[in-house]
């Protein structure tokens, strides 16, 4: 299974909007530049573990929970292709 970092961005963007946060707010809370966050959410940049950790904390969740959501979506997308 290949890692699809676009899914990571989609999940982060979905959680952010569900929590009523703008990219600007999440950027400030996580210490990730808004432009970098935007690129992660659109799938044009891959986030490293440190960045994912800071984003997860800013979203008030554990990194492991964020990863679990990403993995679940990844598995669903693979199932759709079969």
N, CA, C and O atoms as CSV, one atom per row, in Angstrom:
chain,resi,resn,atom,element,x,y,z
A,1,UNK,N,N,0.846,-1.171,0.000
A,1,UNK,CA,C,0.000,0.000,0.000
A,1,UNK,C,C,0.896,1.240,0.000
A,1,UNK,O,O,1.755,1.390,0.869
A,2,UNK,N,N,0.697,2.108,-0.956
A,2,UNK,CA,C,1.458,3.350,-1.046
A,2,UNK,C,C,0.795,4.434,-0.207
A,2,UNK,O,O,-0.431,4.515,-0.126
A,3,UNK,N,N,1.618,5.257,0.410
A,3,UNK,CA,C,1.119,6.361,1.225
A,3,UNK,C,C,0.639,7.484,0.322
A,3,UNK,O,O,1.354,7.909,-0.585
A,4,UNK,N,N,-0.553,7.954,0.566
A,4,UNK,CA,C,-1.138,9.047,-0.210
A,4,UNK,C,C,-1.288,10.259,0.707
A,4,UNK,O,O,-2.233,10.330,1.494
A,5,UNK,N,N,-0.371,11.202,0.611
A,5,UNK,CA,C,-0.407,12.332,1.535
A,5,UNK,C,C,-1.534,13.306,1.246
A,5,UNK,O,O,-1.785,14.202,2.051
A,6,UNK,N,N,-2.229,13.156,0.109
A,6,UNK,CA,C,-3.415,13.984,-0.156
A,6,UNK,C,C,-4.524,13.640,0.835
A,6,UNK,O,O,-5.281,14.507,1.269
A,7,UNK,N,N,-4.602,12.362,1.180
A,7,UNK,CA,C,-5.604,11.929,2.154
A,7,UNK,C,C,-5.320,12.573,3.510
A,7,UNK,O,O,-6.246,12.990,4.206
A,8,UNK,N,N,-4.055,12.655,3.883
A,8,UNK,CA,C,-3.688,13.298,5.137
A,8,UNK,C,C,-4.205,14.731,5.157
A,8,UNK,O,O,-4.798,15.168,6.143
A,9,UNK,N,N,-3.983,15.450,4.086
A,9,UNK,CA,C,-4.448,16.831,3.998
A,9,UNK,C,C,-5.955,16.944,4.036
A,9,UNK,O,O,-6.500,17.853,4.663
A,10,UNK,N,N,-6.635,16.021,3.363
A,10,UNK,CA,C,-8.102,16.038,3.368
A,10,UNK,C,C,-8.641,15.828,4.777
A,10,UNK,O,O,-9.580,16.506,5.195
A,11,UNK,N,N,-8.045,14.888,5.509
A,11,UNK,CA,C,-8.485,14.604,6.880
A,11,UNK,C,C,-8.245,15.824,7.768
A,11,UNK,O,O,-9.129,16.224,8.525
A,12,UNK,N,N,-7.061,16.411,7.678
A,12,UNK,CA,C,-6.752,17.588,8.493
A,12,UNK,C,C,-7.727,18.722,8.175
A,12,UNK,O,O,-8.261,19.356,9.085
A,13,UNK,N,N,-7.955,18.972,6.911
A,13,UNK,CA,C,-8.891,20.024,6.518
A,13,UNK,C,C,-10.306,19.747,7.003
A,13,UNK,O,O,-11.003,20.659,7.448
A,14,UNK,N,N,-10.728,18.499,6.918
A,14,UNK,CA,C,-12.073,18.124,7.368
A,14,UNK,C,C,-12.230,18.344,8.872
A,14,UNK,O,O,-13.222,18.919,9.320
A,15,UNK,N,N,-11.252,17.885,9.644
A,15,UNK,CA,C,-11.321,18.058,11.098
A,15,UNK,C,C,-11.297,19.545,11.457
A,15,UNK,O,O,-12.052,19.998,12.318
A,16,UNK,N,N,-10.432,20.288,10.793
A,16,UNK,CA,C,-10.318,21.725,11.056
A,16,UNK,C,C,-11.653,22.422,10.827
A,16,UNK,O,O,-12.090,23.211,11.664
A,17,UNK,N,N,-12.305,22.139,9.701
A,17,UNK,CA,C,-13.572,22.809,9.411
A,17,UNK,C,C,-14.691,22.314,10.330
A,17,UNK,O,O,-15.564,23.093,10.711
A,18,UNK,N,N,-14.673,21.038,10.685
A,18,UNK,CA,C,-15.669,20.524,11.628
A,18,UNK,C,C,-15.562,21.230,12.976
A,18,UNK,O,O,-16.558,21.394,13.680
A,19,UNK,N,N,-14.370,21.637,13.323
A,19,UNK,CA,C,-14.163,22.323,14.603
A,19,UNK,C,C,-14.294,23.831,14.488
A,19,UNK,O,O,-14.050,24.567,15.444
A,20,UNK,N,N,-14.685,24.282,13.293
A,20,UNK,CA,C,-14.929,25.711,13.093
A,20,UNK,C,C,-13.678,26.557,13.098
A,20,UNK,O,O,-13.724,27.732,13.461
A,21,UNK,N,N,-12.555,25.973,12.697
A,21,UNK,CA,C,-11.286,26.698,12.702
A,21,UNK,C,C,-10.913,27.107,11.278
A,21,UNK,O,O,-11.130,26.364,10.321
A,22,UNK,N,N,-10.362,28.276,11.168
A,22,UNK,CA,C,-9.790,28.699,9.889
A,22,UNK,C,C,-8.361,28.162,9.804
A,22,UNK,O,O,-7.790,27.724,10.803
A,23,UNK,N,N,-7.804,28.203,8.617
A,23,UNK,CA,C,-6.395,27.830,8.473
A,23,UNK,C,C,-5.523,28.762,9.294
A,23,UNK,O,O,-4.511,28.342,9.856
A,24,UNK,N,N,-5.910,30.011,9.363
A,24,UNK,CA,C,-5.141,31.005,10.128
A,24,UNK,C,C,-5.086,30.626,11.612
A,24,UNK,O,O,-4.030,30.704,12.239
A,25,UNK,N,N,-6.218,30.220,12.161
A,25,UNK,CA,C,-6.275,29.836,13.576
A,25,UNK,C,C,-5.454,28.575,13.819
A,25,UNK,O,O,-4.654,28.525,14.753
A,26,UNK,N,N,-5.646,27.554,12.981
A,26,UNK,CA,C,-4.884,26.312,13.151
A,26,UNK,C,C,-3.395,26.571,12.986
A,26,UNK,O,O,-2.574,25.992,13.696
A,27,UNK,N,N,-3.057,27.429,12.061
A,27,UNK,CA,C,-1.663,27.802,11.853
A,27,UNK,C,C,-1.070,28.403,13.125
A,27,UNK,O,O,0.028,28.035,13.544
A,28,UNK,N,N,-1.802,29.325,13.728
A,28,UNK,CA,C,-1.314,29.975,14.941
A,28,UNK,C,C,-1.178,29.010,16.105
A,28,UNK,O,O,-0.203,29.072,16.853
A,29,UNK,N,N,-2.144,28.123,16.264
A,29,UNK,CA,C,-2.118,27.173,17.374
A,29,UNK,C,C,-1.038,26.108,17.203
A,29,UNK,O,O,-0.463,25.635,18.182
A,30,UNK,N,N,-0.768,25.735,15.953
A,30,UNK,CA,C,0.191,24.659,15.700
A,30,UNK,C,C,1.610,25.153,15.449
A,30,UNK,O,O,2.564,24.381,15.548
A,31,UNK,N,N,1.752,26.428,15.128
A,31,UNK,CA,C,3.070,26.940,14.796
A,31,UNK,C,C,3.527,26.541,13.398
A,31,UNK,O,O,4.716,26.596,13.083
A,32,UNK,N,N,2.573,26.139,12.566
A,32,UNK,CA,C,2.861,25.778,11.170
A,32,UNK,C,C,2.407,26.954,10.315
A,32,UNK,O,O,1.277,27.421,10.454
A,33,UNK,N,N,3.269,27.429,9.444
A,33,UNK,CA,C,2.919,28.565,8.590
A,33,UNK,C,C,1.624,28.270,7.836
A,33,UNK,O,O,1.408,27.150,7.375
A,34,UNK,N,N,0.760,29.289,7.714
A,34,UNK,CA,C,-0.521,29.090,7.048
A,34,UNK,C,C,-0.335,28.587,5.619
A,34,UNK,O,O,-1.097,27.738,5.156
A,35,UNK,N,N,0.660,29.101,4.927
A,35,UNK,CA,C,0.898,28.657,3.546
A,35,UNK,C,C,1.307,27.188,3.511
A,35,UNK,O,O,0.903,26.453,2.609
A,36,UNK,N,N,2.103,26.757,4.481
A,36,UNK,CA,C,2.509,25.353,4.560
A,36,UNK,C,C,1.291,24.489,4.880
A,36,UNK,O,O,1.107,23.429,4.281
A,37,UNK,N,N,0.466,24.934,5.814
A,37,UNK,CA,C,-0.750,24.209,6.164
A,37,UNK,C,C,-1.666,24.075,4.950
A,37,UNK,O,O,-2.237,23.011,4.711
A,38,UNK,N,N,-1.802,25.147,4.192
A,38,UNK,CA,C,-2.639,25.110,2.989
A,38,UNK,C,C,-2.102,24.082,1.995
A,38,UNK,O,O,-2.878,23.350,1.380
A,39,UNK,N,N,-0.792,24.025,1.837
A,39,UNK,CA,C,-0.198,23.058,0.917
A,39,UNK,C,C,-0.389,21.623,1.411
A,39,UNK,O,O,-0.583,20.710,0.608
A,40,UNK,N,N,-0.335,21.424,2.719
A,40,UNK,CA,C,-0.588,20.094,3.287
A,40,UNK,C,C,-2.033,19.699,2.998
A,40,UNK,O,O,-2.300,18.583,2.553
A,41,UNK,N,N,-2.963,20.616,3.253
A,41,UNK,CA,C,-4.380,20.316,3.059
A,41,UNK,C,C,-4.727,20.045,1.601
A,41,UNK,O,O,-5.623,19.247,1.326
A,42,UNK,N,N,-4.052,20.678,0.675
A,42,UNK,CA,C,-4.337,20.441,-0.745
A,42,UNK,C,C,-3.570,19.249,-1.295
A,42,UNK,O,O,-3.807,18.820,-2.424
A,43,UNK,N,N,-2.655,18.717,-0.501
A,43,UNK,CA,C,-1.896,17.549,-0.944
A,43,UNK,C,C,-0.675,17.879,-1.763
A,43,UNK,O,O,-0.073,16.983,-2.356
A,44,UNK,N,N,-0.289,19.143,-1.815
A,44,UNK,CA,C,0.907,19.485,-2.583
A,44,UNK,C,C,2.177,19.418,-1.741
A,44,UNK,O,O,3.282,19.507,-2.276
A,45,UNK,N,N,2.023,19.260,-0.425
A,45,UNK,CA,C,3.168,19.087,0.485
A,45,UNK,C,C,2.889,17.913,1.406
A,45,UNK,O,O,1.750,17.675,1.806
A,46,UNK,N,N,3.926,17.198,1.731
A,46,UNK,CA,C,3.839,16.091,2.671
A,46,UNK,C,C,4.291,16.595,4.041
A,46,UNK,O,O,5.332,17.242,4.155
A,47,UNK,N,N,3.516,16.302,5.069
A,47,UNK,CA,C,3.857,16.740,6.426
A,47,UNK,C,C,4.722,15.694,7.113
A,47,UNK,O,O,4.450,14.497,7.015
A,48,UNK,N,N,5.761,16.141,7.809
A,48,UNK,CA,C,6.582,15.202,8.579
A,48,UNK,C,C,5.906,14.942,9.929
A,48,UNK,O,O,4.893,15.564,10.251
A,49,UNK,N,N,6.462,14.037,10.699
A,49,UNK,CA,C,5.851,13.633,11.966
A,49,UNK,C,C,5.760,14.809,12.941
A,49,UNK,O,O,4.745,14.965,13.620
A,50,UNK,N,N,6.787,15.622,13.019
A,50,UNK,CA,C,6.759,16.772,13.916
A,50,UNK,C,C,5.598,17.701,13.568
A,50,UNK,O,O,4.883,18.165,14.456
A,51,UNK,N,N,5.417,17.966,12.300
A,51,UNK,CA,C,4.338,18.844,11.856
A,51,UNK,C,C,2.981,18.215,12.162
A,51,UNK,O,O,2.077,18.896,12.647
A,52,UNK,N,N,2.832,16.919,11.881
A,52,UNK,CA,C,1.577,16.233,12.186
A,52,UNK,C,C,1.292,16.256,13.682
A,52,UNK,O,O,0.144,16.422,14.096
A,53,UNK,N,N,2.331,16.091,14.489
A,53,UNK,CA,C,2.183,16.126,15.947
A,53,UNK,C,C,1.625,17.484,16.386
A,53,UNK,O,O,0.680,17.554,17.171
A,54,UNK,N,N,2.226,18.562,15.866
A,54,UNK,CA,C,1.796,19.910,16.256
A,54,UNK,C,C,0.374,20.209,15.777
A,54,UNK,O,O,-0.402,20.857,16.480
A,55,UNK,N,N,0.040,19.733,14.578
A,55,UNK,CA,C,-1.317,19.930,14.063
A,55,UNK,C,C,-2.314,19.149,14.908
A,55,UNK,O,O,-3.372,19.672,15.258
A,56,UNK,N,N,-1.989,17.904,15.239
A,56,UNK,CA,C,-2.882,17.092,16.069
A,56,UNK,C,C,-3.116,17.754,17.424
A,56,UNK,O,O,-4.253,17.830,17.890
A,57,UNK,N,N,-2.050,18.230,18.052
A,57,UNK,CA,C,-2.197,18.908,19.346
A,57,UNK,C,C,-3.069,20.152,19.220
A,57,UNK,O,O,-3.902,20.420,20.087
A,58,UNK,N,N,-2.881,20.905,18.152
A,58,UNK,CA,C,-3.684,22.114,17.943
A,58,UNK,C,C,-5.157,21.772,17.700
A,58,UNK,O,O,-6.044,22.571,17.997
A,59,UNK,N,N,-5.407,20.575,17.158
A,59,UNK,CA,C,-6.773,20.117,16.947
A,59,UNK,C,C,-7.319,19.400,18.184
A,59,UNK,O,O,-8.417,18.844,18.160
A,60,UNK,N,N,-6.533,19.423,19.266
A,60,UNK,CA,C,-6.906,18.817,20.548
A,60,UNK,C,C,-7.155,17.315,20.415
A,60,UNK,O,O,-8.156,16.778,20.889
A,61,UNK,N,N,-6.197,16.659,19.748
A,61,UNK,CA,C,-6.282,15.217,19.600
A,61,UNK,C,C,-4.891,14.609,19.647
A,61,UNK,O,O,-3.893,15.303,19.456
A,62,UNK,N,N,-4.831,13.321,19.899
A,62,UNK,CA,C,-3.556,12.617,19.890
A,62,UNK,C,C,-3.127,12.375,18.455
A,62,UNK,O,O,-3.959,12.221,17.560
A,63,UNK,N,N,-1.824,12.345,18.246
A,63,UNK,CA,C,-1.296,12.027,16.922
A,63,UNK,C,C,-1.787,10.651,16.483
A,63,UNK,O,O,-2.126,10.457,15.315
A,64,UNK,N,N,-1.826,9.700,17.407
A,64,UNK,CA,C,-2.267,8.341,17.059
A,64,UNK,C,C,-3.710,8.339,16.564
A,64,UNK,O,O,-4.050,7.561,15.672
A,65,UNK,N,N,-4.561,9.193,17.124
A,65,UNK,CA,C,-5.951,9.278,16.658
A,65,UNK,C,C,-6.023,9.869,15.253
A,65,UNK,O,O,-6.804,9.415,14.417
A,66,UNK,N,N,-5.200,10.887,15.002
A,66,UNK,CA,C,-5.151,11.471,13.661
A,66,UNK,C,C,-4.671,10.430,12.661
A,66,UNK,O,O,-5.249,10.292,11.583
A,67,UNK,N,N,-3.631,9.705,13.004
A,67,UNK,CA,C,-3.092,8.667,12.116
A,67,UNK,C,C,-4.142,7.594,11.855
A,67,UNK,O,O,-4.285,7.120,10.728
A,68,UNK,N,N,-4.875,7.213,12.896
A,68,UNK,CA,C,-5.923,6.195,12.743
A,68,UNK,C,C,-6.974,6.650,11.725
A,68,UNK,O,O,-7.413,5.858,10.891
A,69,UNK,N,N,-7.375,7.916,11.792
A,69,UNK,CA,C,-8.336,8.447,10.826
A,69,UNK,C,C,-7.761,8.431,9.410
A,69,UNK,O,O,-8.457,8.088,8.454
A,70,UNK,N,N,-6.503,8.799,9.286
A,70,UNK,CA,C,-5.843,8.809,7.979
A,70,UNK,C,C,-5.759,7.392,7.421
A,70,UNK,O,O,-6.046,7.164,6.246
A,71,UNK,N,N,-5.367,6.446,8.263
A,71,UNK,CA,C,-5.274,5.050,7.819
A,71,UNK,C,C,-6.635,4.511,7.379
A,71,UNK,O,O,-6.734,3.816,6.368
A,72,UNK,N,N,-7.676,4.830,8.137
A,72,UNK,CA,C,-9.012,4.369,7.779
A,72,UNK,C,C,-9.449,4.893,6.434
A,72,UNK,O,O,-9.992,4.148,5.618
A,73,UNK,N,N,-9.216,6.177,6.193
A,73,UNK,CA,C,-9.576,6.771,4.901
A,73,UNK,C,C,-8.737,6.175,3.781
A,73,UNK,O,O,-9.236,5.951,2.678
A,74,UNK,N,N,-7.476,5.919,4.058
A,74,UNK,CA,C,-6.574,5.312,3.079
A,74,UNK,C,C,-7.100,3.929,2.679
A,74,UNK,O,O,-7.156,3.593,1.496
A,75,UNK,N,N,-7.479,3.147,3.668
A,75,UNK,CA,C,-8.007,1.803,3.389
A,75,UNK,C,C,-9.305,1.866,2.608
A,75,UNK,O,O,-9.524,1.052,1.711
A,76,UNK,N,N,-10.180,2.828,2.936
A,76,UNK,CA,C,-11.430,2.980,2.182
A,76,UNK,C,C,-11.150,3.363,0.734
A,76,UNK,O,O,-11.820,2.881,-0.179
A,77,UNK,N,N,-10.160,4.230,0.523
A,77,UNK,CA,C,-9.867,4.650,-0.852
A,77,UNK,C,C,-9.300,3.497,-1.673
A,77,UNK,O,O,-9.560,3.403,-2.873
A,78,UNK,N,N,-8.535,2.629,-1.041
A,78,UNK,CA,C,-7.992,1.465,-1.742
A,78,UNK,C,C,-9.123,0.503,-2.086
A,78,UNK,O,O,-9.156,-0.058,-3.181
A,79,UNK,N,N,-10.041,0.316,-1.157
A,79,UNK,CA,C,-11.190,-0.556,-1.397
A,79,UNK,C,C,-12.046,-0.074,-2.555
A,79,UNK,O,O,-12.618,-0.888,-3.279
A,80,UNK,N,N,-12.145,1.241,-2.742
A,80,UNK,CA,C,-12.928,1.814,-3.844
A,80,UNK,C,C,-12.284,1.518,-5.196
A,80,UNK,O,O,-12.978,1.427,-6.208
A,81,UNK,N,N,-10.970,1.369,-5.214
A,81,UNK,CA,C,-10.244,1.137,-6.474
A,81,UNK,C,C,-10.316,-0.306,-6.923
A,81,UNK,O,O,-10.089,-0.604,-8.096
A,82,UNK,N,N,-10.630,-1.205,-6.004
A,82,UNK,CA,C,-10.641,-2.635,-6.352
A,82,UNK,C,C,-11.900,-3.028,-7.045
A,82,UNK,O,O,-12.069,-4.193,-7.405
